[in-house]
Amino acid sequence: MTGPLNFSPAKLAEEAARFQRKLGAGLQTLREVDDVDYGATDKQEVWRDGKTVLYRFKGNAEPTAKVPLLICYALVNRPYMVDLQDDKSIVRNLLARGEDVYLIDWGYPDRSDRFLTLEDYIERFLGGAVDHLRQEHGLDGINLLGICQGGAFSLCYASLHPDKIRNLVTMVTPVDFHTDDNMLSNWTRGMDVDLFVDTLGNVPADLMNLCYLTLKPWRLFVQKYVGLVDILDDKAAIEDFLRMEKWIFDSPDQAGEAFRQFIKQFYQGNGFVNGGIRIGEREVHLGLVEMPVLNIFAEQDHLVPPAASKALKALVGTQDYSELSFRGGHIGIYVSGRAQKEVPGAIHDWLAARA
């Protein structure tokens, strides 16, 4: 006999026994788990400004691409989601296709960085890295890949310095911050960010993480840890899980003044759409982004909904605009098996066609 939920006593007993076996296996598996870290590919520091470091990744062969590709990640997490582990690395797959890949590591802001502004991050740090690569490679312009908030920074930089960016790729990048399905934006629009920053100074990483987790509380607070039981007898799967957890909670604090400016001009002012984004004394106009643009977005992204990213098409000045829709979420676009097959190849092919 089964109940209204189609559970028979035999099925319940079988499930309880399976659960017990998994827990028992987990006791042994957890003793065998190695220490986990992220960042699978060898890299070399090539430039530094304060805490910001520019790395060059080393592939198994010399790059065949003549123009370097600079990855600009968001401030809120460590940038090694693009190089998480051997079989989950967009960087490694780009290198395998001959790209010459560089990455900006923003470091961990402390109290001495409290008054860093968006101008510091975009003109001084991102701009300094771009100029270093232009000088080292003897080029007028380089290729730029901006991810999430790093994509917004890259759009600003490309607008202000279109002569220095040859091709621009944006990935899960918010452009229209006022779409109806953008829960994070709805939370921040009524926020008294002046009081927030004046009180806290730098924004604690734990507070930022809590905000992101509460966007999907059942999935991120409960479901994934319940699901952990299913892999307790799989050492490799446990290590993958712990590596992701380590990355999630290894987040830098946010420099207070830059955070204030970003919330006001982007989340509250929707400055890409409405105008009014100022980086130092200069205003950003996406119509000045006239280089080729590839815009990649994730169809199930809860942080940057597709509509928020697709708004870019109507705002940039380029006639060479392409979109790539990825079936997955904000994190899956970096680490899923499908992403490893689709995303690096699409970026490389698009760049190669414009070499």
Contacts in CASP RR format, 6 or more apart in sequence:
PFRMAT RR
TARGET T0000
AUTHOR 0000-0000-0000
METHOD contacts of the structure
MODEL  1
MTGPLNFSPAKLAEEAARFQRKLGAGLQTLREVDDVDYGATDKQEVWRDG
KTVLYRFKGNAEPTAKVPLLICYALVNRPYMVDLQDDKSIVRNLLARGED
VYLIDWGYPDRSDRFLTLEDYIERFLGGAVDHLRQEHGLDGINLLGICQG
GAFSLCYASLHPDKIRNLVTMVTPVDFHTDDNMLSNWTRGMDVDLFVDTL
GNVPADLMNLCYLTLKPWRLFVQKYVGLVDILDDKAAIEDFLRMEKWIFD
SPDQAGEAFRQFIKQFYQGNGFVNGGIRIGEREVHLGLVEMPVLNIFAEQ
DHLVPPAASKALKALVGTQDYSELSFRGGHIGIYVSGRAQKEVPGAIHDW
LAARA
1 8 0 8 1.000
1 9 0 8 1.000
2 8 0 8 1.000
2 11 0 8 1.000
19 229 0 8 1.000
21 233 0 8 1.000
22 229 0 8 1.000
22 230 0 8 1.000
22 232 0 8 1.000
22 233 0 8 1.000
23 229 0 8 1.000
23 232 0 8 1.000
24 232 0 8 1.000
25 232 0 8 1.000
25 233 0 8 1.000
26 232 0 8 1.000
26 233 0 8 1.000
29 232 0 8 1.000
29 233 0 8 1.000
29 234 0 8 1.000
29 235 0 8 1.000
29 238 0 8 1.000
30 232 0 8 1.000
30 238 0 8 1.000
32 235 0 8 1.000
33 235 0 8 1.000
33 238 0 8 1.000
33 239 0 8 1.000
33 242 0 8 1.000
34 239 0 8 1.000
36 239 0 8 1.000
36 242 0 8 1.000
36 243 0 8 1.000
36 246 0 8 1.000
37 243 0 8 1.000
37 246 0 8 1.000
38 78 0 8 1.000
38 80 0 8 1.000
38 81 0 8 1.000
38 83 0 8 1.000
38 84 0 8 1.000
38 85 0 8 1.000
38 243 0 8 1.000
38 246 0 8 1.000
38 247 0 8 1.000
39 80 0 8 1.000
39 83 0 8 1.000
39 84 0 8 1.000
39 85 0 8 1.000
39 89 0 8 1.000
40 83 0 8 1.000
40 84 0 8 1.000
40 85 0 8 1.000
40 86 0 8 1.000
40 89 0 8 1.000
40 91 0 8 1.000
40 92 0 8 1.000
41 57 0 8 1.000
41 58 0 8 1.000
41 59 0 8 1.000
41 83 0 8 1.000
41 89 0 8 1.000
41 91 0 8 1.000
41 92 0 8 1.000
41 95 0 8 1.000
42 57 0 8 1.000
42 58 0 8 1.000
42 59 0 8 1.000
43 55 0 8 1.000
43 56 0 8 1.000
43 57 0 8 1.000
43 58 0 8 1.000
43 103 0 8 1.000
44 55 0 8 1.000
44 56 0 8 1.000
44 58 0 8 1.000
45 53 0 8 1.000
45 54 0 8 1.000
45 55 0 8 1.000
46 54 0 8 1.000
46 55 0 8 1.000
46 56 0 8 1.000
46 102 0 8 1.000
46 132 0 8 1.000
46 136 0 8 1.000
47 53 0 8 1.000
47 54 0 8 1.000
47 128 0 8 1.000
47 129 0 8 1.000
47 132 0 8 1.000
48 54 0 8 1.000
49 124 0 8 1.000
49 125 0 8 1.000
49 128 0 8 1.000
51 106 0 8 1.000
51 107 0 8 1.000
51 108 0 8 1.000
51 109 0 8 1.000
51 113 0 8 1.000
52 104 0 8 1.000
52 105 0 8 1.000
52 106 0 8 1.000
52 107 0 8 1.000
52 125 0 8 1.000
52 129 0 8 1.000
53 104 0 8 1.000
53 105 0 8 1.000
53 107 0 8 1.000
54 70 0 8 1.000
54 102 0 8 1.000
54 103 0 8 1.000
54 104 0 8 1.000
54 105 0 8 1.000
54 129 0 8 1.000
54 132 0 8 1.000
54 133 0 8 1.000
55 102 0 8 1.000
55 103 0 8 1.000
55 105 0 8 1.000
56 100 0 8 1.000
56 101 0 8 1.000
56 102 0 8 1.000
57 83 0 8 1.000
57 91 0 8 1.000
57 95 0 8 1.000
57 101 0 8 1.000
57 102 0 8 1.000
57 103 0 8 1.000
58 95 0 8 1.000
59 92 0 8 1.000
59 95 0 8 1.000
59 96 0 8 1.000
60 95 0 8 1.000
60 96 0 8 1.000
61 98 0 8 1.000
63 95 0 8 1.000
63 98 0 8 1.000
63 99 0 8 1.000
63 100 0 8 1.000
63 101 0 8 1.000
64 98 0 8 1.000
65 98 0 8 1.000
65 99 0 8 1.000
65 100 0 8 1.000
65 351 0 8 1.000
65 352 0 8 1.000
65 355 0 8 1.000
66 355 0 8 1.000
67 100 0 8 1.000
67 137 0 8 1.000
67 139 0 8 1.000
67 141 0 8 1.000
67 142 0 8 1.000
67 143 0 8 1.000
67 166 0 8 1.000
67 167 0 8 1.000
67 351 0 8 1.000
67 355 0 8 1.000
68 100 0 8 1.000
68 101 0 8 1.000
68 102 0 8 1.000
68 133 0 8 1.000
68 137 0 8 1.000
68 139 0 8 1.000
68 142 0 8 1.000
68 143 0 8 1.000
69 94 0 8 1.000
69 99 0 8 1.000
69 100 0 8 1.000
69 101 0 8 1.000
69 102 0 8 1.000
69 142 0 8 1.000
69 143 0 8 1.000
69 144 0 8 1.000
69 145 0 8 1.000
69 351 0 8 1.000
70 102 0 8 1.000
70 103 0 8 1.000
70 104 0 8 1.000
70 129 0 8 1.000
70 130 0 8 1.000
70 133 0 8 1.000
70 142 0 8 1.000
70 143 0 8 1.000
70 144 0 8 1.000
70 145 0 8 1.000
71 79 0 8 1.000
71 82 0 8 1.000
71 91 0 8 1.000
71 101 0 8 1.000
71 102 0 8 1.000
71 103 0 8 1.000
71 104 0 8 1.000
71 145 0 8 1.000
71 146 0 8 1.000
71 147 0 8 1.000
72 104 0 8 1.000
72 126 0 8 1.000
72 144 0 8 1.000
72 145 0 8 1.000
72 146 0 8 1.000
72 147 0 8 1.000
72 150 0 8 1.000
72 151 0 8 1.000
72 153 0 8 1.000
72 154 0 8 1.000
73 79 0 8 1.000
73 81 0 8 1.000
73 82 0 8 1.000
73 103 0 8 1.000
73 104 0 8 1.000
73 106 0 8 1.000
73 146 0 8 1.000
73 147 0 8 1.000
73 148 0 8 1.000
73 150 0 8 1.000
74 147 0 8 1.000
74 148 0 8 1.000
74 149 0 8 1.000
74 150 0 8 1.000
74 151 0 8 1.000
75 106 0 8 1.000
75 121 0 8 1.000
75 149 0 8 1.000
75 150 0 8 1.000
75 252 0 8 1.000
75 254 0 8 1.000
75 255 0 8 1.000
75 258 0 8 1.000
76 148 0 8 1.000
76 149 0 8 1.000
76 205 0 8 1.000
76 208 0 8 1.000
76 212 0 8 1.000
76 251 0 8 1.000
76 252 0 8 1.000
76 254 0 8 1.000
77 247 0 8 1.000
77 248 0 8 1.000
77 250 0 8 1.000
77 251 0 8 1.000
77 252 0 8 1.000
78 105 0 8 1.000
78 247 0 8 1.000
78 250 0 8 1.000
78 251 0 8 1.000
78 252 0 8 1.000
79 103 0 8 1.000
79 104 0 8 1.000
79 105 0 8 1.000
79 106 0 8 1.000
80 247 0 8 1.000
81 247 0 8 1.000
81 331 0 8 1.000
81 334 0 8 1.000
81 335 0 8 1.000
82 89 0 8 1.000
82 90 0 8 1.000
82 91 0 8 1.000
82 103 0 8 1.000
82 147 0 8 1.000
82 334 0 8 1.000
83 89 0 8 1.000
83 90 0 8 1.000
83 91 0 8 1.000
83 92 0 8 1.000
83 103 0 8 1.000
84 243 0 8 1.000
84 244 0 8 1.000
84 247 0 8 1.000
84 334 0 8 1.000
84 335 0 8 1.000
85 240 0 8 1.000
85 243 0 8 1.000
86 92 0 8 1.000
87 340 0 8 1.000
88 240 0 8 1.000
88 334 0 8 1.000
88 335 0 8 1.000
88 336 0 8 1.000
88 337 0 8 1.000
88 340 0 8 1.000
89 340 0 8 1.000
90 334 0 8 1.000
90 339 0 8 1.000
90 340 0 8 1.000
90 343 0 8 1.000
90 344 0 8 1.000
91 101 0 8 1.000
91 103 0 8 1.000
93 340 0 8 1.000
93 343 0 8 1.000
93 344 0 8 1.000
93 345 0 8 1.000
94 101 0 8 1.000
94 344 0 8 1.000
94 345 0 8 1.000
94 347 0 8 1.000
94 348 0 8 1.000
95 101 0 8 1.000
96 344 0 8 1.000
97 344 0 8 1.000
97 345 0 8 1.000
97 348 0 8 1.000
98 348 0 8 1.000
99 347 0 8 1.000
99 348 0 8 1.000
99 351 0 8 1.000
102 129 0 8 1.000
102 133 0 8 1.000
104 125 0 8 1.000
104 126 0 8 1.000
104 129 0 8 1.000
106 121 0 8 1.000
106 125 0 8 1.000
106 252 0 8 1.000
107 252 0 8 1.000
108 252 0 8 1.000
108 253 0 8 1.000
109 116 0 8 1.000
109 202 0 8 1.000
109 252 0 8 1.000
109 253 0 8 1.000
109 254 0 8 1.000
109 255 0 8 1.000
110 202 0 8 1.000
110 253 0 8 1.000
111 202 0 8 1.000
113 202 0 8 1.000
113 255 0 8 1.000
114 201 0 8 1.000
114 202 0 8 1.000
114 255 0 8 1.000
114 256 0 8 1.000
114 257 0 8 1.000
115 255 0 8 1.000
115 256 0 8 1.000
115 257 0 8 1.000
116 255 0 8 1.000
116 256 0 8 1.000
116 257 0 8 1.000
116 258 0 8 1.000
117 257 0 8 1.000
117 258 0 8 1.000
117 261 0 8 1.000
117 280 0 8 1.000
118 153 0 8 1.000
118 156 0 8 1.000
118 258 0 8 1.000
118 261 0 8 1.000
118 262 0 8 1.000
118 265 0 8 1.000
118 279 0 8 1.000
118 280 0 8 1.000
119 279 0 8 1.000
119 280 0 8 1.000
120 258 0 8 1.000
121 153 0 8 1.000
121 258 0 8 1.000
122 153 0 8 1.000
122 156 0 8 1.000
122 157 0 8 1.000
122 160 0 8 1.000
122 279 0 8 1.000
123 157 0 8 1.000
123 160 0 8 1.000
123 279 0 8 1.000
123 280 0 8 1.000
126 153 0 8 1.000
126 154 0 8 1.000
126 157 0 8 1.000
127 157 0 8 1.000
127 161 0 8 1.000
127 164 0 8 1.000
130 141 0 8 1.000
130 142 0 8 1.000
130 144 0 8 1.000
130 157 0 8 1.000
130 161 0 8 1.000
130 164 0 8 1.000
130 165 0 8 1.000
131 164 0 8 1.000
133 139 0 8 1.000
133 142 0 8 1.000
134 140 0 8 1.000
134 141 0 8 1.000
134 142 0 8 1.000
134 164 0 8 1.000
139 166 0 8 1.000
140 163 0 8 1.000
140 164 0 8 1.000
140 166 0 8 1.000
141 163 0 8 1.000
141 164 0 8 1.000
141 165 0 8 1.000
141 166 0 8 1.000
142 164 0 8 1.000
142 165 0 8 1.000
142 166 0 8 1.000
143 165 0 8 1.000
143 166 0 8 1.000
143 167 0 8 1.000
143 168 0 8 1.000
143 169 0 8 1.000
143 351 0 8 1.000
144 154 0 8 1.000
144 157 0 8 1.000
144 158 0 8 1.000
144 165 0 8 1.000
144 167 0 8 1.000
144 168 0 8 1.000
144 169 0 8 1.000
145 154 0 8 1.000
145 169 0 8 1.000
145 170 0 8 1.000
145 171 0 8 1.000
145 347 0 8 1.000
146 153 0 8 1.000
146 154 0 8 1.000
146 168 0 8 1.000
146 169 0 8 1.000
146 170 0 8 1.000
146 171 0 8 1.000
146 173 0 8 1.000
147 170 0 8 1.000
147 171 0 8 1.000
147 172 0 8 1.000
147 173 0 8 1.000
148 171 0 8 1.000
148 172 0 8 1.000
148 173 0 8 1.000
148 174 0 8 1.000
148 303 0 8 1.000
148 304 0 8 1.000
148 330 0 8 1.000
149 174 0 8 1.000
149 262 0 8 1.000
150 173 0 8 1.000
151 170 0 8 1.000
151 171 0 8 1.000
151 173 0 8 1.000
152 173 0 8 1.000
152 174 0 8 1.000
152 175 0 8 1.000
152 266 0 8 1.000
152 272 0 8 1.000
154 165 0 8 1.000
154 168 0 8 1.000
154 170 0 8 1.000
154 173 0 8 1.000
155 168 0 8 1.000
155 170 0 8 1.000
155 173 0 8 1.000
155 175 0 8 1.000
155 272 0 8 1.000
155 284 0 8 1.000
155 286 0 8 1.000
155 289 0 8 1.000
155 312 0 8 1.000
156 277 0 8 1.000
156 279 0 8 1.000
156 284 0 8 1.000
157 164 0 8 1.000
157 165 0 8 1.000
158 165 0 8 1.000
158 168 0 8 1.000
158 288 0 8 1.000
158 289 0 8 1.000
158 291 0 8 1.000
159 284 0 8 1.000
159 285 0 8 1.000
159 286 0 8 1.000
159 287 0 8 1.000
159 288 0 8 1.000
159 289 0 8 1.000
160 279 0 8 1.000
160 282 0 8 1.000
160 284 0 8 1.000
160 288 0 8 1.000
162 288 0 8 1.000
162 289 0 8 1.000
162 290 0 8 1.000
162 291 0 8 1.000
165 291 0 8 1.000
166 291 0 8 1.000
166 354 0 8 1.000
167 291 0 8 1.000
167 292 0 8 1.000
167 293 0 8 1.000
167 294 0 8 1.000
167 350 0 8 1.000
167 351 0 8 1.000
167 354 0 8 1.000
168 289 0 8 1.000
168 291 0 8 1.000
168 292 0 8 1.000
168 293 0 8 1.000
168 294 0 8 1.000
169 293 0 8 1.000
169 294 0 8 1.000
169 295 0 8 1.000
169 296 0 8 1.000
169 347 0 8 1.000
169 350 0 8 1.000
169 351 0 8 1.000
170 293 0 8 1.000
170 294 0 8 1.000
170 295 0 8 1.000
170 296 0 8 1.000
170 309 0 8 1.000
170 312 0 8 1.000
171 296 0 8 1.000
171 297 0 8 1.000
171 333 0 8 1.000
171 343 0 8 1.000
172 296 0 8 1.000
172 297 0 8 1.000
172 298 0 8 1.000
172 301 0 8 1.000
172 303 0 8 1.000
172 304 0 8 1.000
172 309 0 8 1.000
172 330 0 8 1.000
172 333 0 8 1.000
173 295 0 8 1.000
173 297 0 8 1.000
173 304 0 8 1.000
173 309 0 8 1.000
173 312 0 8 1.000
174 182 0 8 1.000
174 185 0 8 1.000
174 266 0 8 1.000
174 304 0 8 1.000
174 308 0 8 1.000
174 309 0 8 1.000
175 272 0 8 1.000
175 273 0 8 1.000
175 308 0 8 1.000
175 309 0 8 1.000
175 310 0 8 1.000
175 311 0 8 1.000
175 312 0 8 1.000
175 315 0 8 1.000
176 270 0 8 1.000
176 272 0 8 1.000
176 273 0 8 1.000
176 307 0 8 1.000
176 308 0 8 1.000
176 311 0 8 1.000
177 185 0 8 1.000
177 266 0 8 1.000
177 267 0 8 1.000
177 269 0 8 1.000
177 270 0 8 1.000
177 271 0 8 1.000
177 272 0 8 1.000
177 273 0 8 1.000
177 308 0 8 1.000
178 185 0 8 1.000
178 189 0 8 1.000
178 270 0 8 1.000
178 273 0 8 1.000
179 185 0 8 1.000
179 305 0 8 1.000
179 307 0 8 1.000
179 308 0 8 1.000
179 311 0 8 1.000
181 305 0 8 1.000
181 307 0 8 1.000
182 304 0 8 1.000
182 305 0 8 1.000
182 308 0 8 1.000
183 215 0 8 1.000
183 302 0 8 1.000
184 211 0 8 1.000
184 212 0 8 1.000
184 215 0 8 1.000
184 267 0 8 1.000
184 303 0 8 1.000
185 267 0 8 1.000
185 308 0 8 1.000
187 211 0 8 1.000
188 263 0 8 1.000
188 267 0 8 1.000
188 268 0 8 1.000
189 267 0 8 1.000
189 268 0 8 1.000
190 268 0 8 1.000
191 263 0 8 1.000
191 268 0 8 1.000
193 259 0 8 1.000
193 260 0 8 1.000
193 263 0 8 1.000
193 264 0 8 1.000
193 268 0 8 1.000
194 260 0 8 1.000
196 203 0 8 1.000
196 260 0 8 1.000
197 203 0 8 1.000
197 256 0 8 1.000
197 257 0 8 1.000
197 259 0 8 1.000
197 260 0 8 1.000
200 256 0 8 1.000
201 256 0 8 1.000
202 253 0 8 1.000
202 254 0 8 1.000
202 255 0 8 1.000
202 256 0 8 1.000
202 259 0 8 1.000
203 253 0 8 1.000
203 254 0 8 1.000
203 256 0 8 1.000
203 259 0 8 1.000
204 253 0 8 1.000
205 251 0 8 1.000
205 252 0 8 1.000
205 253 0 8 1.000
205 254 0 8 1.000
206 251 0 8 1.000
208 251 0 8 1.000
208 254 0 8 1.000
209 248 0 8 1.000
209 249 0 8 1.000
209 251 0 8 1.000
212 303 0 8 1.000
213 220 0 8 1.000
213 221 0 8 1.000
215 302 0 8 1.000
215 303 0 8 1.000
216 302 0 8 1.000
228 241 0 8 1.000
231 237 0 8 1.000
231 238 0 8 1.000
231 241 0 8 1.000
232 238 0 8 1.000
244 335 0 8 1.000
265 271 0 8 1.000
265 276 0 8 1.000
265 277 0 8 1.000
265 278 0 8 1.000
266 272 0 8 1.000
266 277 0 8 1.000
269 276 0 8 1.000
271 277 0 8 1.000
271 284 0 8 1.000
272 284 0 8 1.000
272 286 0 8 1.000
272 311 0 8 1.000
272 315 0 8 1.000
273 311 0 8 1.000
273 315 0 8 1.000
275 283 0 8 1.000
275 284 0 8 1.000
275 285 0 8 1.000
276 283 0 8 1.000
276 284 0 8 1.000
277 283 0 8 1.000
277 284 0 8 1.000
278 284 0 8 1.000
286 312 0 8 1.000
286 315 0 8 1.000
286 316 0 8 1.000
286 317 0 8 1.000
287 315 0 8 1.000
287 316 0 8 1.000
287 317 0 8 1.000
288 317 0 8 1.000
289 316 0 8 1.000
289 317 0 8 1.000
289 318 0 8 1.000
290 316 0 8 1.000
290 317 0 8 1.000
290 318 0 8 1.000
291 318 0 8 1.000
291 320 0 8 1.000
292 318 0 8 1.000
292 320 0 8 1.000
292 321 0 8 1.000
292 322 0 8 1.000
292 354 0 8 1.000
293 312 0 8 1.000
293 316 0 8 1.000
293 318 0 8 1.000
293 320 0 8 1.000
293 321 0 8 1.000
293 322 0 8 1.000
294 322 0 8 1.000
294 323 0 8 1.000
294 324 0 8 1.000
294 346 0 8 1.000
294 347 0 8 1.000
294 350 0 8 1.000
295 309 0 8 1.000
295 310 0 8 1.000
295 312 0 8 1.000
295 313 0 8 1.000
295 321 0 8 1.000
295 322 0 8 1.000
295 323 0 8 1.000
295 324 0 8 1.000
296 323 0 8 1.000
296 324 0 8 1.000
296 326 0 8 1.000
296 333 0 8 1.000
296 343 0 8 1.000
296 346 0 8 1.000
296 347 0 8 1.000
297 304 0 8 1.000
297 306 0 8 1.000
297 309 0 8 1.000
297 310 0 8 1.000
297 323 0 8 1.000
297 324 0 8 1.000
297 325 0 8 1.000
297 326 0 8 1.000
298 304 0 8 1.000
298 306 0 8 1.000
298 326 0 8 1.000
298 327 0 8 1.000
298 328 0 8 1.000
298 329 0 8 1.000
298 330 0 8 1.000
298 332 0 8 1.000
298 333 0 8 1.000
299 306 0 8 1.000
299 325 0 8 1.000
299 326 0 8 1.000
299 327 0 8 1.000
299 328 0 8 1.000
299 329 0 8 1.000
300 327 0 8 1.000
300 328 0 8 1.000
300 329 0 8 1.000
301 309 0 8 1.000
301 328 0 8 1.000
301 329 0 8 1.000
301 330 0 8 1.000
301 333 0 8 1.000
302 329 0 8 1.000
302 330 0 8 1.000
303 330 0 8 1.000
304 330 0 8 1.000
306 325 0 8 1.000
310 323 0 8 1.000
312 321 0 8 1.000
313 321 0 8 1.000
313 323 0 8 1.000
320 354 0 8 1.000
322 350 0 8 1.000
324 343 0 8 1.000
324 346 0 8 1.000
326 333 0 8 1.000
326 338 0 8 1.000
326 339 0 8 1.000
326 342 0 8 1.000
326 343 0 8 1.000
327 338 0 8 1.000
328 336 0 8 1.000
328 338 0 8 1.000
328 339 0 8 1.000
332 339 0 8 1.000
333 339 0 8 1.000
333 343 0 8 1.000
334 343 0 8 1.000
END
